[in-house]
Amino acid sequence: MNLAAQIDPSAGLGDVWLLDAVLPRGGYLLALAEAYFDESGSHGGSQVLCVAGYILSKRRTRLLSVDWRKMLRRYRLTCFHMVDCAHGNGKFANLSREERIGVETEAIALIKLHTYRGLAVTVNEEEFRRHVPPHPYIGSPYSFCAHVILAGVAVWLDQRPDVKRCAYFFEAGHRDLSHPLIFRRVRMSR
């Protein structure tokens, strides 16, 4: 049985109460995030769309959440955003270059420690629209990327017969998130 939900990206992994609701007896979590070269991808120069995420168990999600909060507190941050960290913008403006490298390195190490598999699909939206004819089964560049990501999860699930349930969480906000192709694919895997 699969469950699909939209969550507010500002909620972060700290809100693990949701995991208890959808995976009361344990299981695995797939957290997908949509990202452009900038935070929103709304500017005209953004050509590349990347849908990416990680597969974690409920237990690992809790551990990651605890470790992530400790990391944020240590650096006096409320959230982590790689592009701002790398360039010292926004909430990272008060951190030295060495501190920013430290928080980046720690964030990457925590992700590697707590996740089972990372998945990513990238598409040039202009090229996609030029070469892929409109079709309801293909949809938008976002729904195409989400479909390929979910196929990657299905491959992982095939390799893990011990995994009985998988909850899928998609970052809220993209205009194509509700495309029927995405949720058809969610229902098709275990």
CYANA upper distance limits for C-alpha pairs under 8 A (distance plus 0.5 A):
  1 MET  CA    164 LYS  CA      8.37
  1 MET  CA    165 ARG  CA      6.36
  1 MET  CA    166 CYS  CA      7.99
  1 MET  CA    190 ARG  CA      6.56
  2 ASN  CA    165 ARG  CA      6.77
  2 ASN  CA    166 CYS  CA      6.23
  2 ASN  CA    167 ALA  CA      6.12
  2 ASN  CA    168 TYR  CA      7.93
  2 ASN  CA    186 VAL  CA      7.49
  2 ASN  CA    187 ARG  CA      6.91
  2 ASN  CA    189 SER  CA      8.12
  2 ASN  CA    190 ARG  CA      7.03
  3 LEU  CA     22 VAL  CA      7.57
  3 LEU  CA    166 CYS  CA      7.92
  3 LEU  CA    167 ALA  CA      5.59
  3 LEU  CA    168 TYR  CA      6.79
  4 ALA  CA    167 ALA  CA      6.82
  4 ALA  CA    168 TYR  CA      5.59
  4 ALA  CA    169 PHE  CA      6.61
  4 ALA  CA    170 PHE  CA      8.41
  4 ALA  CA    183 PHE  CA      8.16
  4 ALA  CA    186 VAL  CA      7.79
  5 ALA  CA    168 TYR  CA      7.22
  5 ALA  CA    169 PHE  CA      5.86
  5 ALA  CA    170 PHE  CA      7.23
  6 GLN  CA    169 PHE  CA      6.38
  6 GLN  CA    170 PHE  CA      5.82
  6 GLN  CA    171 GLU  CA      6.58
  6 GLN  CA    172 ALA  CA      5.81
  7 ILE  CA     11 ALA  CA      7.96
  7 ILE  CA    169 PHE  CA      7.19
  7 ILE  CA    170 PHE  CA      7.09
  7 ILE  CA    171 GLU  CA      6.16
  7 ILE  CA    172 ALA  CA      5.97
  8 ASP  CA     12 GLY  CA      8.26
  8 ASP  CA    171 GLU  CA      6.78
  8 ASP  CA    172 ALA  CA      5.88
  8 ASP  CA    173 GLY  CA      8.43
  9 PRO  CA    171 GLU  CA      6.05
  9 PRO  CA    172 ALA  CA      7.03
 11 ALA  CA     15 ASP  CA      6.90
 13 LEU  CA     61 THR  CA      7.88
 13 LEU  CA     64 LEU  CA      8.43
 13 LEU  CA     65 SER  CA      5.96
 14 GLY  CA     65 SER  CA      5.84
 14 GLY  CA     66 VAL  CA      8.05
 14 GLY  CA     69 ARG  CA      8.02
 16 VAL  CA     20 ASP  CA      7.47
 16 VAL  CA     61 THR  CA      8.21
 16 VAL  CA     62 ARG  CA      7.12
 16 VAL  CA     65 SER  CA      8.30
 17 TRP  CA     21 ALA  CA      7.14
 18 LEU  CA     22 VAL  CA      6.93
 19 LEU  CA     23 LEU  CA      5.96
 19 LEU  CA     24 PRO  CA      7.71
 19 LEU  CA     58 LYS  CA      7.35
 20 ASP  CA     24 PRO  CA      5.17
 20 ASP  CA     25 ARG  CA      8.40
 22 VAL  CA    167 ALA  CA      7.45
 23 LEU  CA     27 GLY  CA      6.50
 23 LEU  CA     28 TYR  CA      8.48
 23 LEU  CA     58 LYS  CA      7.95
 23 LEU  CA    167 ALA  CA      7.89
 26 GLY  CA     57 SER  CA      7.92
 26 GLY  CA     58 LYS  CA      6.13
 26 GLY  CA     59 ARG  CA      7.91
 27 GLY  CA     57 SER  CA      6.19
 27 GLY  CA     58 LYS  CA      6.20
 27 GLY  CA    163 VAL  CA      7.37
 27 GLY  CA    164 LYS  CA      7.67
 27 GLY  CA    165 ARG  CA      6.21
 27 GLY  CA    166 CYS  CA      6.79
 27 GLY  CA    167 ALA  CA      8.47
 28 TYR  CA     55 ILE  CA      7.30
 28 TYR  CA     56 LEU  CA      5.95
 28 TYR  CA     57 SER  CA      4.43
 28 TYR  CA     58 LYS  CA      6.05
 28 TYR  CA    163 VAL  CA      7.87
 28 TYR  CA    165 ARG  CA      7.18
 28 TYR  CA    166 CYS  CA      5.58
 28 TYR  CA    167 ALA  CA      7.10
 29 LEU  CA     55 ILE  CA      6.10
 29 LEU  CA     56 LEU  CA      5.52
 29 LEU  CA     57 SER  CA      6.13
 29 LEU  CA     58 LYS  CA      6.82
 29 LEU  CA     61 THR  CA      8.16
 29 LEU  CA    166 CYS  CA      6.34
 29 LEU  CA    167 ALA  CA      5.71
 29 LEU  CA    168 TYR  CA      6.82
 29 LEU  CA    169 PHE  CA      8.23
 30 LEU  CA     53 GLY  CA      7.33
 30 LEU  CA     54 TYR  CA      6.18
 30 LEU  CA     55 ILE  CA      4.93
 30 LEU  CA     56 LEU  CA      6.81
 30 LEU  CA    166 CYS  CA      7.61
 30 LEU  CA    167 ALA  CA      6.78
 30 LEU  CA    168 TYR  CA      5.56
 30 LEU  CA    169 PHE  CA      6.77
 31 ALA  CA     53 GLY  CA      5.76
 31 ALA  CA     54 TYR  CA      6.08
 31 ALA  CA     55 ILE  CA      7.09
 31 ALA  CA    168 TYR  CA      6.88
 31 ALA  CA    169 PHE  CA      5.63
 31 ALA  CA    170 PHE  CA      6.96
 31 ALA  CA    171 GLU  CA      8.49
 32 LEU  CA     51 VAL  CA      7.41
 32 LEU  CA     52 ALA  CA      6.01
 32 LEU  CA     53 GLY  CA      4.53
 32 LEU  CA     54 TYR  CA      7.21
 32 LEU  CA    168 TYR  CA      8.24
 32 LEU  CA    169 PHE  CA      6.69
 32 LEU  CA    170 PHE  CA      5.63
 32 LEU  CA    171 GLU  CA      6.91
 33 ALA  CA     51 VAL  CA      6.41
 33 ALA  CA     52 ALA  CA      5.95
 33 ALA  CA     53 GLY  CA      6.24
 33 ALA  CA    170 PHE  CA      6.81
 33 ALA  CA    171 GLU  CA      5.81
 34 GLU  CA     49 LEU  CA      8.18
 34 GLU  CA     50 CYS  CA      6.66
 34 GLU  CA     51 VAL  CA      5.08
 34 GLU  CA     52 ALA  CA      6.92
 34 GLU  CA    171 GLU  CA      7.17
 34 GLU  CA    174 HIS  CA      8.19
 35 ALA  CA     39 GLU  CA      7.13
 35 ALA  CA     40 SER  CA      7.71
 35 ALA  CA     41 GLY  CA      7.74
 35 ALA  CA     49 LEU  CA      6.93
 35 ALA  CA     50 CYS  CA      5.92
 35 ALA  CA     51 VAL  CA      6.73
 35 ALA  CA     52 ALA  CA      8.25
 36 TYR  CA     40 SER  CA      7.07
 36 TYR  CA     41 GLY  CA      5.34
 36 TYR  CA     46 SER  CA      7.29
 36 TYR  CA     48 VAL  CA      6.67
 36 TYR  CA     49 LEU  CA      5.56
 36 TYR  CA     50 CYS  CA      6.58
 37 PHE  CA     41 GLY  CA      7.03
 37 PHE  CA     46 SER  CA      6.96
 37 PHE  CA     48 VAL  CA      7.43
 37 PHE  CA     49 LEU  CA      8.17
 38 ASP  CA     46 SER  CA      8.02
 38 ASP  CA     83 VAL  CA      8.05
 39 GLU  CA     83 VAL  CA      8.47
 41 GLY  CA     46 SER  CA      6.24
 42 SER  CA     46 SER  CA      7.74
 47 GLN  CA    124 ASN  CA      6.13
 47 GLN  CA    125 GLU  CA      6.16
 47 GLN  CA    126 GLU  CA      6.99
 48 VAL  CA    122 THR  CA      7.29
 48 VAL  CA    123 VAL  CA      6.22
 48 VAL  CA    124 ASN  CA      5.00
 48 VAL  CA    125 GLU  CA      6.43
 49 LEU  CA    122 THR  CA      6.11
 49 LEU  CA    123 VAL  CA      5.94
 49 LEU  CA    124 ASN  CA      6.85
 49 LEU  CA    125 GLU  CA      7.10
 49 LEU  CA    141 PRO  CA      8.04
 49 LEU  CA    142 TYR  CA      7.79
 50 CYS  CA    120 ALA  CA      7.30
 50 CYS  CA    121 VAL  CA      6.08
 50 CYS  CA    122 THR  CA      4.74
 50 CYS  CA    123 VAL  CA      7.03
 50 CYS  CA    145 CYS  CA      7.94
 51 VAL  CA    120 ALA  CA      6.26
 51 VAL  CA    121 VAL  CA      5.98
 51 VAL  CA    122 THR  CA      7.05
 51 VAL  CA    142 TYR  CA      7.86
 51 VAL  CA    145 CYS  CA      6.53
 51 VAL  CA    146 ALA  CA      7.01
 51 VAL  CA    149 ILE  CA      8.04
 52 ALA  CA    118 GLY  CA      8.01
 52 ALA  CA    119 LEU  CA      5.99
 52 ALA  CA    120 ALA  CA      4.56
 52 ALA  CA    121 VAL  CA      6.83
 52 ALA  CA    149 ILE  CA      7.93
 53 GLY  CA    118 GLY  CA      6.33
 53 GLY  CA    119 LEU  CA      5.92
 53 GLY  CA    120 ALA  CA      7.01
 54 TYR  CA    115 THR  CA      6.75
 54 TYR  CA    116 TYR  CA      7.72
 54 TYR  CA    117 ARG  CA      6.10
 54 TYR  CA    118 GLY  CA      4.88
 54 TYR  CA    119 LEU  CA      6.60
 55 ILE  CA    115 THR  CA      6.35
 55 ILE  CA    116 TYR  CA      6.01
 55 ILE  CA    117 ARG  CA      5.77
 55 ILE  CA    118 GLY  CA      7.01
 56 LEU  CA     60 ARG  CA      6.40
 56 LEU  CA     61 THR  CA      6.49
 56 LEU  CA    114 HIS  CA      7.38
 56 LEU  CA    115 THR  CA      5.41
 56 LEU  CA    116 TYR  CA      6.18
 56 LEU  CA    117 ARG  CA      8.07
 57 SER  CA     61 THR  CA      6.59
 57 SER  CA    115 THR  CA      8.31
 57 SER  CA    116 TYR  CA      8.45
 58 LYS  CA     62 ARG  CA      6.91
 59 ARG  CA     63 LEU  CA      6.90
 60 ARG  CA     64 LEU  CA      6.46
 60 ARG  CA    114 HIS  CA      5.96
 60 ARG  CA    115 THR  CA      7.63
 61 THR  CA     65 SER  CA      6.54
 61 THR  CA    114 HIS  CA      7.70
 62 ARG  CA     66 VAL  CA      6.84
 63 LEU  CA     67 ASP  CA      6.68
 63 LEU  CA    114 HIS  CA      7.92
 64 LEU  CA     68 TRP  CA      6.26
 64 LEU  CA    110 LEU  CA      7.25
 64 LEU  CA    111 ILE  CA      7.99
 64 LEU  CA    114 HIS  CA      6.53
 65 SER  CA     69 ARG  CA      6.67
 66 VAL  CA     70 LYS  CA      6.89
 67 ASP  CA     71 MET  CA      6.75
 67 ASP  CA    110 LEU  CA      7.90
 68 TRP  CA     72 LEU  CA      6.72
 68 TRP  CA    107 ALA  CA      7.90
 68 TRP  CA    110 LEU  CA      7.91
 69 ARG  CA     73 ARG  CA      6.64
 70 LYS  CA     74 ARG  CA      6.62
 71 MET  CA     75 TYR  CA      6.97
 71 MET  CA    103 VAL  CA      7.87
 71 MET  CA    106 GLU  CA      8.06
 71 MET  CA    107 ALA  CA      8.29
 72 LEU  CA     76 ARG  CA      6.43
 72 LEU  CA     77 LEU  CA      5.33
 72 LEU  CA     78 THR  CA      6.72
 72 LEU  CA     79 CYS  CA      7.21
 72 LEU  CA     80 PHE  CA      8.05
 73 ARG  CA     77 LEU  CA      6.48
 73 ARG  CA     78 THR  CA      8.01
 75 TYR  CA     95 LEU  CA      8.47
 75 TYR  CA     99 GLU  CA      8.26
 75 TYR  CA    103 VAL  CA      7.78
 77 LEU  CA     91 LYS  CA      7.36
 77 LEU  CA     92 PHE  CA      8.33
 80 PHE  CA     85 CYS  CA      7.96
 81 HIS  CA     85 CYS  CA      6.65
 82 MET  CA     86 ALA  CA      6.44
 82 MET  CA    104 GLU  CA      7.82
 83 VAL  CA     87 HIS  CA      6.86
 84 ASP  CA     88 GLY  CA      6.13
 84 ASP  CA     89 ASN  CA      5.17
 84 ASP  CA     90 GLY  CA      6.70
 84 ASP  CA     91 LYS  CA      8.08
 84 ASP  CA     92 PHE  CA      6.90
 85 CYS  CA     89 ASN  CA      7.03
 85 CYS  CA     92 PHE  CA      5.96
 85 CYS  CA    100 ARG  CA      6.38
 85 CYS  CA    104 GLU  CA      7.85
 86 ALA  CA    100 ARG  CA      7.33
 86 ALA  CA    101 ILE  CA      8.20
 86 ALA  CA    104 GLU  CA      8.44
 88 GLY  CA     92 PHE  CA      5.42
 88 GLY  CA     93 ALA  CA      5.17
 88 GLY  CA     94 ASN  CA      8.18
 88 GLY  CA     95 LEU  CA      7.58
 88 GLY  CA     96 SER  CA      8.45
 88 GLY  CA     97 ARG  CA      7.97
 88 GLY  CA    100 ARG  CA      7.88
 89 ASN  CA     93 ALA  CA      5.38
 92 PHE  CA    100 ARG  CA      7.81
 95 LEU  CA     99 GLU  CA      6.17
 95 LEU  CA    100 ARG  CA      6.60
 96 SER  CA    100 ARG  CA      6.72
 97 ARG  CA    101 ILE  CA      6.70
 98 GLU  CA    102 GLY  CA      6.60
 99 GLU  CA    103 VAL  CA      6.69
100 ARG  CA    104 GLU  CA      6.60
101 ILE  CA    105 THR  CA      6.49
102 GLY  CA    106 GLU  CA      6.61
103 VAL  CA    107 ALA  CA      6.49
104 GLU  CA    108 ILE  CA      6.71
105 THR  CA    109 ALA  CA      6.66
106 GLU  CA    110 LEU  CA      6.62
107 ALA  CA    111 ILE  CA      6.80
108 ILE  CA    112 LYS  CA      6.71
109 ALA  CA    113 LEU  CA      6.55
110 LEU  CA    114 HIS  CA      6.63
111 ILE  CA    115 THR  CA      6.36
119 LEU  CA    149 ILE  CA      7.02
119 LEU  CA    152 GLY  CA      7.66
120 ALA  CA    149 ILE  CA      7.19
121 VAL  CA    145 CYS  CA      6.18
121 VAL  CA    146 ALA  CA      8.49
121 VAL  CA    148 VAL  CA      7.62
121 VAL  CA    149 ILE  CA      7.11
122 THR  CA    145 CYS  CA      7.51
123 VAL  CA    127 GLU  CA      8.48
123 VAL  CA    128 PHE  CA      7.44
123 VAL  CA    141 PRO  CA      7.46
123 VAL  CA    145 CYS  CA      7.93
124 ASN  CA    128 PHE  CA      6.56
125 GLU  CA    129 ARG  CA      6.65
125 GLU  CA    141 PRO  CA      6.63
126 GLU  CA    130 ARG  CA      6.71
127 GLU  CA    131 HIS  CA      6.58
128 PHE  CA    132 VAL  CA      6.00
128 PHE  CA    141 PRO  CA      7.20
129 ARG  CA    133 PRO  CA      7.66
129 ARG  CA    134 PRO  CA      8.44
129 ARG  CA    141 PRO  CA      8.32
134 PRO  CA    138 ILE  CA      7.72
134 PRO  CA    139 GLY  CA      7.26
135 HIS  CA    139 GLY  CA      6.46
136 PRO  CA    181 LEU  CA      8.30
137 TYR  CA    181 LEU  CA      6.73
138 ILE  CA    143 SER  CA      7.70
138 ILE  CA    144 PHE  CA      6.34
138 ILE  CA    181 LEU  CA      7.91
139 GLY  CA    143 SER  CA      6.26
139 GLY  CA    144 PHE  CA      6.79
139 GLY  CA    179 HIS  CA      7.88
139 GLY  CA    181 LEU  CA      7.79
140 SER  CA    144 PHE  CA      6.57
140 SER  CA    176 ASP  CA      7.58
141 PRO  CA    145 CYS  CA      6.65
142 TYR  CA    146 ALA  CA      6.60
142 TYR  CA    176 ASP  CA      6.94
142 TYR  CA    177 LEU  CA      8.08
143 SER  CA    147 HIS  CA      6.47
143 SER  CA    176 ASP  CA      7.07
143 SER  CA    177 LEU  CA      7.58
143 SER  CA    179 HIS  CA      6.98
143 SER  CA    181 LEU  CA      7.26
143 SER  CA    182 ILE  CA      6.43
144 PHE  CA    148 VAL  CA      6.82
145 CYS  CA    149 ILE  CA      6.65
146 ALA  CA    150 LEU  CA      6.65
146 ALA  CA    182 ILE  CA      6.79
147 HIS  CA    151 ALA  CA      6.74
147 HIS  CA    181 LEU  CA      7.69
147 HIS  CA    182 ILE  CA      6.26
147 HIS  CA    185 ARG  CA      7.00
148 VAL  CA    152 GLY  CA      6.83
149 ILE  CA    153 VAL  CA      6.92
150 LEU  CA    154 ALA  CA      6.68
150 LEU  CA    185 ARG  CA      7.25
150 LEU  CA    186 VAL  CA      7.47
151 ALA  CA    155 VAL  CA      6.84
151 ALA  CA    185 ARG  CA      8.38
152 GLY  CA    156 TRP  CA      6.89
153 VAL  CA    157 LEU  CA      6.58
154 ALA  CA    158 ASP  CA      6.62
154 ALA  CA    189 SER  CA      6.42
154 ALA  CA    190 ARG  CA      8.33
155 VAL  CA    159 GLN  CA      6.97
156 TRP  CA    160 ARG  CA      6.88
157 LEU  CA    161 PRO  CA      7.11
157 LEU  CA    163 VAL  CA      7.25
157 LEU  CA    190 ARG  CA      8.25
164 LYS  CA    190 ARG  CA      7.73
165 ARG  CA    190 ARG  CA      7.18
166 CYS  CA    190 ARG  CA      7.84
168 TYR  CA    186 VAL  CA      8.13
170 PHE  CA    177 LEU  CA      8.32
172 ALA  CA    177 LEU  CA      7.95
173 GLY  CA    177 LEU  CA      7.91
177 LEU  CA    182 ILE  CA      8.01
178 SER  CA    182 ILE  CA      7.73
178 SER  CA    183 PHE  CA      8.02
179 HIS  CA    183 PHE  CA      7.74
180 PRO  CA    184 ARG  CA      6.51
181 LEU  CA    185 ARG  CA      6.73
182 ILE  CA    186 VAL  CA      6.94
183 PHE  CA    187 ARG  CA      6.74
184 ARG  CA    188 MET  CA      6.78
185 ARG  CA    189 SER  CA      7.14
